[in-house]
Amino acid sequence: MKNLSIRLKITLWFTVTMIIVVIFAYLAVFAVSRQILIKTIQDSLVQNVENNVDEIEYHSDISQLLKTHRYDYLIKYGNGYLDIDDDFLSKVNEVYTSLYSKKFVLIYGSNPTSSITEGLDFKDSKIQKVRSNGNWYYVFDRKLKGNGLDDLWLRGAVSEEQGERQMSGLIRAAVILLPLLTILASAGGYLIAKHALKPVQKISWTAKQISEGNDLKRRIDIGDGDDELHHLAATFDEMFDRLERAFEQERQFTSDVSHELRTPMTVINAQCEYTLEEERTVEEYENAILVIRRQARKMTKLINHMLDFARLEMRTGKYTDICLDVSELVDAICSDMKLIHEHGITLEYATETVVLSVNPELFSRLLTNLVSNAYRYGRENGHIFVHLRREQTTLVLSVEDDGIGIEEKEQDKIFQRFYQTDSSRGGDGTGLGLAMVCEIAHYYNGTVDVESVFGHGSTFTVRLPGATSSLEI
C-alpha cells in the first residue's frame, strides 16, 4: 500500500467506499423491498377494483339501448340487464376483478382464485388475506350501490407471489447494476484523480528538475486556478523564489568576501615576502609589522561587518526590540559623534519625541553609518544636520550634509554592498555602511531614500512604520 501512487490510493479508497455503499444498499433492498412491494400490490388491487365500480350499470328496460346500440356487454340479471362497459378490466398486472352476487355466484369476469376465495365473506372496502397451498392471497371487496346493484359485489384478488416475482426481479437488477455502477464509478474516480493530481505530478517533476539541474529559476506552471493544488503550486514557487534569492545572496556574499579580502591579503603577503628577502633594519621591521597589523585590522573589521550584514540579511540574528523614545538615542549618538569634528565639519541635530519598538543596537548602527558617511564625503568646514520627527505613525529620520554630493547615475548604486562613489574619500570604509542602513530599514519594513545634487550635498531619509508619541505604561 505504501508503494502505491496517490492516484491508486484514492481510487482504492473510493472503490472500498462504493462497495460499502452497495452492501448497505443491498441490506436496504432486502429490508424494505418486501414491505414496499406488498404495499404496492395492495394499492394496485384497491385501485383496479375501484376503477371497475363505475363500469357496471343496471337497466330494467333495454329496448332503447338496443335501438341505439349504446351498450357494450349485456348480461341478464333479475328483472333486467347488467351493462358491463368495455373499460371493465378483469385482469391488470395479475390483479383479477370479478362480479359476484351476494350468494357468491360469479356473474362476470375470470378469477382463477375463485376456488380459494369461495366462502370468504364479503367485507366492503376491506383487504383480506387468505392462505392456500402455501401461498398468500389478498382479496378486496367492493359493494355496488345503485338501482338494481345492491346485491352485487366486486371482488379483486391477487397472489403474493406477484410481489415476490417483482422483488426477485428488483434484486436481480440490483445484483447486476450496483456492481456495474461500482466498477464504472471506480474507473471514473481513477480518471478524475488522474486529472486532479496532474498538478502534483507537475510539482514533483519541477522539483526533480531543480534538484538534478540546480536550475532555481524554473517555476511550476499549472495555469490559473484557486483550488488547494494551485495554492500549493504557488507556495512552492514562493519557496523556490526564496531559495533562489538565498542562493544568489550566498553566492554574492562569497564573491564579495573573496574580492574584498584579496587586497589586504595581497598586501600582507607582499609585505612579508619583501621583509624576508634580506635582513632589514629595526625601523623597517616595525614599519612592515605596522602595515601587516593595519591590513589585518581592516580584514577583521570587514569580516565582522560582513557577518553582521549576512545575519541581518538572512534574518538569522536574534535582535530583541524594546519600546523606547528614539529621540533620546539620537541625542546621545549625535552628541558623541559631534566630537569627531573631522575636516572641521559641524554636526547639528534636532529631535522630537518619537516612540518606536526597535532594537537599540540596530538603530544606532543605522544612524552611525549615515552620520559617518556624511563625515566621510563632507566638505571642509561643512555642516551635517540630523532631524528626527514623526509623521502620523511613521518615524522619519533625515541626515543632511553639504558635501560633495552624488551624481544622479550613481544614486541607485550607493546602497549596493562594497560600492563607493569616490574611493579616494573612502578612507578605511568597507563599502557596507549604506547597504547596512538599507537592510536595517527593510528589516523593520521601512524605506531609505536619498536626494542629492552633485557638488551641493545629500539628504538621506529613513522612514520606519509603527511610531507613536508616548510610551505605553
Helices and strands as residue ranges (DSSP letters): H 6-53, E 56-59, H 63-68, E 73-77, E 80-84, E 91-92, E 95-101, E 106-108, H 114-117, E 127-132, E 135-143, E 152-159, H 160-196, H 198-213, H 228-276, H 282-314, E 322-325, H 326-337, G 342-344, E 346-351, E 355-358, H 360-376, E 383-391, E 394-401, G 408-410, G 423-425, H 433-443, E 447-453, E 457-465
